């Protein structure tokens, strides 16, 4: 039986993934891929409770990684001769919230959420205004108001930072951003698992009381009521980038927040495979993936556990398999295996490691990071971050060409993926780094699967060990990665920046 694209998109998420698994042709995993997946399952089964930063489930997963690193012959490279580098953090969480406009309630985490901050108000009663895209010229008098703005990702329209700056400058006390349903590549995901903010404990306290809210497009009608333009028409025009009006809402916005603050500690897990060449000891290659996930959150179809199998347990598992297959035999250069914490909370573990490395920072030559990888369709095209900025891009091209895999620059720059994973702190520190995304060609079945996963799987409970995997694609990427690591770690020249790179910090 064949289904139209429209019919497929209408399937409930769980049924769609079940249909994909049943309909997908091909073989099961080969022995090596099965070994990788066995570790993936161990890291993302229900016992690990989604590996939320600072949780007992995360600590169990971290101990498992440390045990695997030890058995593989790595040396501990954490603090005080251990496998662990503890990272102290402060967490602010909204435990409960009552939110509405007039007598119309907005359901917390389903219709609306808030980005918690240290100085945010715990009670709000303020006028509400709708101002389209919230360009500075369109705001008018919004003093003391919460302002509703469309969170579009279109050239020529205000971006997130511009909207916040404009509303603040016009006197607004908060911004409710409509999560843009027109951003089709990475559409909004509702419900939100929770409303939490985690920062490094040594970060400067946030003294900005500006309220940052996110509003579901379908909830706009609840927010504006029946006194303004049709909410559905506003969403359609906003998603298309068409001109929008501005108007005030008659009823006030009101909210009460129950806030919980706590200090937590969560550890990076770091191991070292010493190099074989004494002349290359100051050219370590960091291989990284993030161990943390979302943990427990708002249930989706009755499931409240966000296992985080592909994001990113599978690629911590790949680091373990690389170490296991080396059996303690070093490459020319030292290789650091790093499972970072707090990536989902803002790249916290990698930021801490780069600022407080467990070996001299000057001896770190490069980072190859694993995240944003979805082996759910054939691998014939790979998006490569910082492809032309360092010699790592040349290494990627050479390995990919040998496997008949094309490479490309990021075709979706509006998603800002380069800065959203653990390669970014290394690049900011002047250390050559790269990372990868499975690419697709427009209009193909691969694109359909990719987009559907972002609608139903990304940061949801459906990213679990039971989802459909393209086993050949998984094996192909794993082989690509192992070959790339061997090339970078064994070749004569260490990774280096290229002249003219726009990412290269001054002085590097």
N, C-alpha and C positions, 0 to 999 in steps of 0.2 A: 504494500500500500504506500502511496506517495501523498504527502501533505503539502499544501501551499505554505508560503512563508507566513502569510497572515494567520493561518490556522496554527502553525507552530508557535508563533509569538503569543497566541491566546492561551496556550497550554498553561496550567499551573506549573510553577517552577519544578516541583518534585517530579511531576509526570513527564515534563520535558526532558530532564536529565535521565530518567529511566528509559524514555524512548530513545535518547541518543545512545545509551549503553546497549540497548537491544538491537538498534539499527546499525551500529557501527561495525563495519566489516573488519577483518584483519585478525591477527594472531594475538595470543596472550604474550606476556613478557618473556624474554629470554632469561637465562639463569642470572646474568649480571644485573639486568634490570629488575628482576625479582628480588635480588639481594638488596638493591637500593630501595625498592618499595617496601620491603619488610621493615627497614629502619624507619622509613617515612611513616608507616602505620604505627610503629612503636612510639614515635614522637607526637603523633596527632590522634591517637585513640582517645576514647572518652576519659580514661584515667588521667590523662595529662590536662584535662579541664580547659583546653584552649590556650594554655601557657600565657595567661595574662601577666603583664609586667608586675612583679612584686608578689605573685601568688604562689601558693604551695605547689600548684600544678606546674608552674614555670620552674620552680626549684627542682622538682622531680625530673623534668626534661633536661635541665642543665646538668644534673648529676649523671643522667644517662649519657649525655654527650661527652662529659669528662671521662666516664668509664670507657667509652668507645675510643676516645683519643688515646687514653693510656694503653688499652689493649692493642692499638694499631702501632705502638712504638713511638708516639710523639713524646715530647718533653713538656712539662707544665710551664706556662709562661704567664700565669696570672700573678696576683699580688702575693708576696711573701712565699714564693716557691710553690704556690698552689695552682690549680687549673682555673681559678675564678678571679675576676676583677670586679669587686663589688662597686655598684654605682648608686650613690645616695640620691633620692628624688623626693620631691614634694608633690602630693596629689590633691586636687580639689575635685570633688564629685558632687553632682546634684542628685541627692537621694530621692527627692520627691519634688514635684512642681505642680502648682495650679495656675493655669494660664487661660486667658480669655479676652474677648473684646465685647464690651457690654455684657449681655446675658448669653453670649455665644461661646461655649468652651472650646478650647483648642487642646487636643490630646497630646500630652507631653511624649516625645520620642516617636509619635505616630504622625501628628500634624506639624509639630514644631519642636525644635530643640534649641539649646543654648550652648555657646562655647564658654565654659566656666573660667572665671578669672579671679585673682585674689581680691580685687577691689570692687567686684560687681555688686550691685545692690541686691538685697534679699527680698525686698518688696518693691514693686513698681506700680504706679498708677499715673499714666501719662497719655496725652493726646496722641493720635495715630494718624499718619499721613502716607499716602501713596504717591511716589514720585518717579515712576517709570524706571529708567536706567540710572537715575541719580547722578547725572552729570551736574557739575557745579551750577551751570546756568539754569537748570530746570528745577532747582530745589526751592527757591524763594525763602519764605520765613518758616523755618522748622525748629525754632528755638524751643527747647524743652520737650520735643516730640520724639517718638519712635517712628522711624521712616522705613517704609516697605520699598525695596529695590529689587529689580530683576538681576539675578546673578548670571549674566550671560558671558559667553566665551567667544566673542566676535571682534575681529579687528575694527577699530574705529569707535567702539563703545567702551565705556569705563570698565576697567578691571576691578578686582576686589579691593586692592589698596587705594585706588582712586575713589571708589565709592565711599569707603570709610573716611578718607581724608576730607572729601567734599561735605559729607553729612556732619562731621565734627566741626568743620569750618563754618557751617551754616547754623551751628548751635544745637544740632540734634543730640539726644542723649543715648540713642541706640539705633541699630540698623537690623531690620529683619530681611534677610536675603532670600528671595524666592529661588529655591534649587531648580535650575533651568532644565526642563524636560527636553529642550531642543539640543542639548549637548549630547548627541546620540552616541558618540564613541565611548563616553564614560558617563552614563546617565545617573541621576540621583538615586540613592539607595535608601528606601524607607522600609521598615522602621530603623532608627538609629539604635545601635546596641546599647548605648548608654551615653551620658554626658559627663565626661571626665577631662581634666587637663592635668598633665604631668610635666613637671619641669625638673631640671637638675637642681639639686639642693643648693648649689652655690650660685645659682642664677639670681640676678637682681630682682627684688620683689616687684610685682606688677602693681602699679599705683593708678592705672587707667580704669575708671569706673564705667567706661563706655560699654553698653550692652550689645553683644553680638548674638543674634538669633538667626536660625535658618528655618524657613517656612516651606512646607510641601506645596507644590503647585495646586494640587487638588483642594488644599485648605484655604486658598486665597478668598474664596467666597465666604467662608466663615469669618475671615478677618475683616472684609470690607462690607459685608452685609448686602442689603438690597438697595442701598441709596446711591451707589455709584455706577459706573459702567459694568457690563457683564464680565464676571471674573473669567469665564472660559475664553471670551474674546481677548481679554488682556493677556492671558497666558499664551494664546496662539500668536498674537502679534509680537509679544516679547520674545518668544522662542524663534521667531523669524527675523528679529531685528527691525521690525517696523516701528514707526513713530507711536509714542504712547502719551497719554495725558497725565496730568498731575491733579490730585484732589485730596481733600481731607476727609477722614472718616468721622462720623458724628459721635460714635461711642468711643470711650477711652480704652486703651490697652491696660490690662492689669495682670500682675503675676506675683506669686510668692514662691520662693525657692528654699528648700531645706538643703543646706550645704554641709558636707563633711570634708574635713581636711585631715590629712595624715602624712606622716613621713614613711617612706618605704625604701627598701634596698633590693636591687635586682642585679644579678651578676652577668657580665660577659664571660664566656668560656673560651679560653685561649690556649692553644698548644703550638709547639714549635717542632718542625722537622729540620734539624740542622743541615746546613749545606756541606758539600764535599770539597769545595774549593776555598782554601783559606783566604784567597785574595778577594773573595766575593761576600765575605761575612757581613759587610755593611750595605748589602743590596737585597734585603729581605722582600719577598713578595707576600702580601697579605691576601689570603682567600677568605671571603666573608659571605655570610648569609645571616638573616635575623631569626632568632629562635622564638621571640615573643609573638603572641597572637592577641586575640580579643577576649578570650575567656568566655564567661557567661554574660549573656545580654538579653535584650528583648526577644522573646520567642518569635520565630517565623514558622508558620504552620505547626505550632506546638513544640518546636525544637529551639531551645534557648542556649545551646552550646555551639560556639563558633570555633570549630576544630582547627582551622588554619592549615589545612593539609598542603595545598599548593602555595600558600602564603604564610610561612615560608618553610614549613617542616621538611618538605621534599628536598630543599636545596641545602639545608643543614645536613640532611642525610647524604647528599652528594659529596659534601666536604668529608664526611666520615668515610665514605667509600673510597675517595681518593687516598686518604690516609691509610686505610686498610690495605689497599692494593700496593702501596709502596713498602709496607712491612718494615718501616724504619729506615729504608734506603733513601738517602738524601739526593736531591737534585744538586746542581752546581751551587745554586743560591739557597739560602735559608728560605723556608716557606712557613708562614704563620697561618694557622687555621683558627679563624675567629667566628664564633657564634654570638652575635650581638643581641643585647637586650634593648627594649624600649624603642625599637624602630617605629612601631605603630603609634607611639606617643610623641614622635618628633625627632627621630634619629638620635636618641639620647645615648645609647650605649656606644655607638660609633663615634659620636661627638666627644664623649668622655675619653675613649681610647686614643683618639687622635691628639687630644689635649694632654693626656696623661699616659703616654704609651709605656708599655712594660718592657721596652728596650729603647735605646736612643732613637728619637724620631728621625735623625739624620741617617739611620741605617735602614729605613723603610724606603724601598725603591718604587713600589707600585701597589695598587689594590685592584683585584678583580672581584667584583661583587655579584652575588646571585640573588635576584629577586625579580618580581614582575614576570616570571616565566610560567607559561601555561601550555603544557604539552597535551593539548586536546585536539590538535589538527596537525597535518603533516608539516615537517620543518623543511622548508625550501627557501625561506627568506628570514633574515634576522635583522632586527633593528638594533643598532649598536650606539650606545651613548658615548659621546666624546670620540667619535670615530676618527676624526681628522686632527685631533688635538695632541695626541701623543703617539709614540711608536707602537703602543699596544694596538692601535687601529690597524697598523700594517700586519701585526701578528694575527689579528682576527681575520683579516682578509685572506692571508695565506692559508690558514687552517680551514676557513670556510670554503675557499675555492677548491681545496683538495677534497671536499665532501660534497661539492656541487650545491652549496648553500650560498645564495646571493645575500649581500649585505646592503643596508641602507641607513641613511640618517633618519632621525625621528620624524615620521610624517605627521605626528600629532603634537606639535609643540605647545598647543594650548593646554595640554594636560600637565606640562611641567614635570614630566617623569624623571628627568635628569636630577632634579633637586629633591626628589621625594624618596630616595632610598640611600643606603649607607655608603655608596660611592661618593656622595656629595661632600661630607666633611673632609675626606682625603683630598679631593680636588681643591677645596677651599684652602687647605693647608699647603698646596703646591705639590702634592704627591700625584703622579700620573695614575689615573684610574679609569675603569670602564665597566659597563654592565650591559645587559641584553634584554630584548623583548622578542617573543615570537612574532614575526611579521606576517601580514596577509596582503593579498592583492585585491583591490576594490572589486566588489561584485562577485566574489568567489564564495564557495561553501566555507572556506576557512574564515572569511570575514564574518559570515553569519554566526558561526560557532563562537568566535572571539567576542562579538558584540553580545551574544546571548549570555555568555559566561559573566560578563560585566553587569548584565541586568540581574542575574539570578544567583551567581556564585560568589562574586567578589565581596569580601567582608560580610558574608552571611553564613548561617549554619550549613548551607549546602556545600561549602568547601570542606568536605570531609573525605575519609579514605574510601568511600563507596562510590564516588563520582566517576564518570567516564574518563579514561585516559587513553590517548593514542600511544600505545606502547612503543611503536617504532619511532615516533617523534621524540619520546622521552629518551630512548636509547641513543638516538642520533645526537641529541643535545648533550647528553652525558659524555658521549665519546668526543664530541667537539670540545667540551670543557677540559677534559683530561688531556687531550692533545695540545690545547692552547697552554695549559699550565706547564706541561713539559717543555714546550717551545720557549716560553717566557723565562722559566726558571733555569733552563740549561744553555740558552744561547750565549754567545760571547758578550754581547753588549747589553747593559742593563736598560730597562725602560727609560724613556726620556721625553720631555716636552718637545713639541715642534714649534719652530719659529712662527710667530703670527697667531698662535692660539688665542682665542678670545677668552678662554677659561683659565689660562695661566695667570696666577697672581703675580703682581709686581714683585720683582726680586727673586723669582724662581726660574 
